[in-house]
Amino acid sequence: RDFFFSSFLFLVFLTLQNYLIASKSAKSLNDIETLSESLSHNNSLKDDLITCIYKELKPPMSSIVGLTESIINGGDRLSPDQILDVTLINYSAVHLCKLTDDILDYSKLNSKEITLNCRPINLSRIVDIVILIMKSSQQRDNIVYHNNIKADVPEVFADPNRLQQILNNLLELTLAYTSKGSITFSAEVNGSNVSISIEDNGMGIPAWKLTKLFKKYSPAPANE
């Protein structure tokens, strides 16, 4: 009798235990489904926001590109400095237009499926453009820029907009840690590849921030 009673109690225990496990599993599954629905809703809101931003930014940026091109083409009455200023505005507007187009490719960017439109590029020329735009926007007289990319460096096969974006980001990062002095661009041919270097005499990025270099919105400016 004791054996059957003990077996019965053991079966009851197992039944209760399985019931509790099943209840917890059902609750966890329900929480996961709720979280999934919330994420799906948030993604939908994000996509709507991206679409609205694109529609608001694209028309005025395209207008700026068209107007500056018209001024440049009919710039007989402009001085060389004025033509240079308008050209810089045009370069910046074209670059922003490309970035605006990329807003719609945000999901592709996150999944590393962004499309590259590669073609042969004169590396020295694109560095000149990056430096001119940065000098115009930053207006820091205590910084001297040098483009030491030699004329015999061959053209590189790359997406000009992506390359300009990368160089802009690197130059902004360099300026964040260089209060005065010089910033030098150089390039070295390594077989079928070309390595680009940016050197400065600033304070440098603290060692503890190096691990954050490839994270979004990092590192913070040196004064933070």
C-alpha positions as CSV (number, residue, x, y, z in Angstrom):
1,R,0.0,0.0,0.0
2,D,2.8,2.4,0.9
3,F,4.5,1.7,-2.5
4,F,1.3,2.5,-4.5
5,F,0.7,5.6,-2.4
6,S,4.3,6.8,-2.9
7,S,4.0,6.2,-6.7
8,F,0.7,8.1,-6.8
9,L,2.3,11.1,-5.0
10,F,5.3,10.9,-7.4
11,L,2.9,11.0,-10.4
12,V,1.0,13.9,-8.9
13,F,4.4,15.7,-8.4
14,L,5.4,15.0,-12.0
15,T,2.0,16.2,-13.3
16,L,2.2,19.5,-11.3
17,Q,5.8,20.0,-12.4
18,N,5.0,19.5,-16.0
19,Y,2.0,21.8,-15.7
20,L,4.2,24.6,-14.2
21,I,6.8,24.1,-17.0
22,A,4.1,24.2,-19.6
23,S,2.6,27.4,-18.1
24,K,5.9,29.1,-18.0
25,S,6.6,28.0,-21.6
26,A,3.2,29.3,-22.8
27,K,3.8,32.6,-21.0
28,S,7.3,33.0,-22.5
29,L,5.9,32.2,-26.0
30,N,3.2,34.8,-25.5
31,D,5.8,37.4,-24.4
32,I,7.9,36.6,-27.5
33,E,4.9,37.0,-29.7
34,T,4.0,40.3,-28.1
35,L,7.6,41.5,-28.4
36,S,7.6,40.5,-32.0
37,E,4.4,42.4,-32.8
38,S,5.9,45.4,-31.0
39,L,9.1,45.3,-33.0
40,S,7.1,44.8,-36.2
41,H,5.0,47.9,-35.4
42,N,8.2,49.9,-34.5
43,N,9.8,48.9,-37.8
44,S,6.7,50.0,-39.7
45,L,6.8,53.4,-37.9
46,K,10.5,53.7,-38.7
47,D,9.9,53.0,-42.4
48,D,7.1,55.6,-42.5
49,L,9.4,58.1,-40.9
50,I,12.2,57.4,-43.4
51,T,9.8,57.8,-46.3
52,C,8.6,61.1,-44.9
53,I,12.2,62.4,-44.4
54,Y,13.1,61.3,-47.9
55,K,10.1,63.1,-49.5
56,E,10.9,66.3,-47.5
57,L,14.6,66.4,-48.2
58,K,14.8,65.2,-51.8
59,P,13.0,68.1,-53.6
60,P,14.9,71.0,-52.0
61,M,18.3,69.2,-52.4
62,S,17.6,68.5,-56.1
63,S,16.7,72.2,-56.5
64,I,20.0,73.3,-55.0
65,V,21.9,71.0,-57.4
66,G,20.0,72.4,-60.4
67,L,20.4,76.0,-59.4
68,T,24.1,75.8,-58.6
69,E,24.7,74.0,-61.9
70,S,22.9,76.8,-63.7
71,I,25.0,79.4,-61.9
72,I,28.3,77.6,-62.7
73,N,27.4,77.1,-66.4
74,G,26.4,80.8,-66.7
75,G,29.1,82.2,-64.4
76,D,30.7,84.7,-66.7
77,R,30.0,87.5,-64.3
78,L,31.3,85.6,-61.3
79,S,34.8,85.9,-59.9
80,P,37.0,82.7,-59.6
81,D,36.4,82.7,-55.8
82,Q,32.6,82.9,-56.3
83,I,32.7,80.1,-58.8
84,L,34.7,78.0,-56.4
85,D,32.2,78.7,-53.6
86,V,29.2,77.7,-55.8
87,T,31.1,74.6,-57.0
88,L,31.6,73.5,-53.4
89,I,27.9,74.1,-52.7
90,N,27.1,71.9,-55.7
91,Y,29.4,69.2,-54.6
92,S,27.9,69.1,-51.1
93,A,24.3,69.2,-52.5
94,V,25.0,66.3,-54.9
95,H,26.6,64.3,-52.0
96,L,23.6,65.0,-49.8
97,C,21.2,64.0,-52.6
98,K,23.0,60.7,-52.8
99,L,22.7,60.2,-49.0
100,T,19.1,61.1,-49.2
101,D,18.6,58.3,-51.8
102,D,20.4,56.0,-49.4
103,I,17.8,56.7,-46.7
104,L,15.4,54.4,-48.5
105,D,18.2,51.8,-48.6
106,Y,18.5,51.9,-44.8
107,S,17.5,48.3,-44.3
108,K,19.9,47.2,-47.0
109,L,22.6,49.2,-45.3
110,N,22.0,47.3,-42.0
111,S,22.0,43.9,-43.7
112,K,25.2,44.9,-45.6
113,E,23.4,44.7,-49.0
114,I,23.9,48.2,-50.1
115,T,24.5,48.6,-53.8
116,L,27.8,50.0,-55.0
117,N,28.1,51.9,-58.3
118,C,31.8,51.4,-58.9
119,R,33.9,53.1,-61.6
120,P,37.5,54.3,-62.1
121,I,38.2,57.3,-59.8
122,N,41.0,59.8,-59.7
123,L,41.9,59.5,-56.0
124,S,43.8,62.8,-55.8
125,R,40.9,64.7,-57.2
126,I,38.3,63.2,-54.8
127,V,40.6,64.0,-51.9
128,D,40.9,67.6,-53.1
129,I,37.1,67.8,-53.1
130,V,36.9,66.4,-49.6
131,I,39.4,68.9,-48.3
132,L,37.8,71.9,-50.1
133,I,34.4,71.0,-48.6
134,M,35.8,70.4,-45.2
135,K,37.7,73.7,-45.2
136,S,34.6,75.5,-46.3
137,S,32.4,74.0,-43.6
138,Q,34.9,74.0,-40.7
139,Q,36.7,77.3,-41.4
140,R,39.6,76.5,-39.1
141,D,42.6,78.7,-39.9
142,N,44.8,76.7,-37.4
143,I,44.6,73.5,-39.6
144,V,46.7,73.0,-42.7
145,Y,45.6,70.3,-45.2
146,H,48.1,68.5,-47.4
147,N,47.2,66.2,-50.3
148,N,50.4,64.2,-50.9
149,I,48.8,61.6,-53.2
150,K,51.2,61.4,-56.1
151,A,50.2,61.8,-59.8
152,D,51.5,58.3,-60.6
153,V,48.9,56.7,-58.3
154,P,46.6,54.8,-60.6
155,E,42.8,55.3,-60.6
156,V,40.9,53.2,-58.1
157,F,37.8,51.2,-58.9
158,A,35.3,52.3,-56.3
159,D,31.9,54.0,-55.7
160,P,32.8,57.7,-55.7
161,N,30.0,58.6,-53.3
162,R,30.8,55.9,-50.8
163,L,34.5,56.7,-51.0
164,Q,33.8,60.4,-50.4
165,Q,31.6,59.5,-47.5
166,I,34.3,57.4,-45.9
167,L,37.0,60.1,-46.4
168,N,34.6,62.7,-45.0
169,N,34.0,60.6,-41.9
170,L,37.7,60.0,-41.4
171,L,38.6,63.6,-41.8
172,E,35.8,64.7,-39.4
173,L,37.2,62.1,-36.9
174,T,40.7,63.5,-37.4
175,L,39.5,67.1,-36.8
176,A,37.8,66.0,-33.6
177,Y,41.2,65.2,-32.1
178,T,43.3,67.8,-33.8
179,S,43.0,71.4,-32.4
180,K,45.8,72.8,-34.6
181,G,48.6,71.6,-36.9
182,S,48.4,69.7,-40.1
183,I,46.4,66.9,-41.7
184,T,48.0,64.9,-44.5
185,F,46.5,62.6,-47.1
186,S,48.8,60.0,-48.8
187,A,48.4,56.8,-50.8
188,E,50.5,53.8,-51.4
189,V,50.1,51.1,-54.1
190,N,50.1,47.6,-52.8
191,G,49.8,45.2,-55.8
192,S,46.3,45.7,-57.2
193,N,45.2,47.7,-54.1
194,V,45.7,51.3,-53.0
195,S,46.1,52.1,-49.3
196,I,45.0,55.6,-48.2
197,S,46.4,57.2,-45.1
198,I,45.4,60.3,-43.1
199,E,48.0,61.6,-40.7
200,D,47.8,64.4,-38.2
201,N,49.7,65.8,-35.2
202,G,46.7,65.9,-32.9
203,M,46.3,64.4,-29.5
204,G,45.1,61.0,-30.9
205,I,42.2,58.9,-30.0
206,P,42.3,57.5,-26.4
207,A,43.0,53.8,-26.2
208,W,39.7,53.1,-24.4
209,K,37.8,54.6,-27.4
210,L,39.5,52.5,-30.1
211,T,37.1,49.6,-29.5
212,K,34.2,51.9,-30.3
213,L,35.5,53.2,-33.7
214,F,33.2,51.1,-35.8
215,K,30.1,51.5,-33.6
216,K,27.3,54.0,-34.6
217,Y,27.8,57.6,-33.5
218,S,31.2,56.8,-32.0
219,P,33.7,58.1,-30.9
220,A,32.6,61.3,-29.3
221,P,34.5,64.5,-30.0
222,A,37.6,65.1,-28.0
223,N,36.1,67.8,-25.9
224,E,33.4,65.5,-24.5
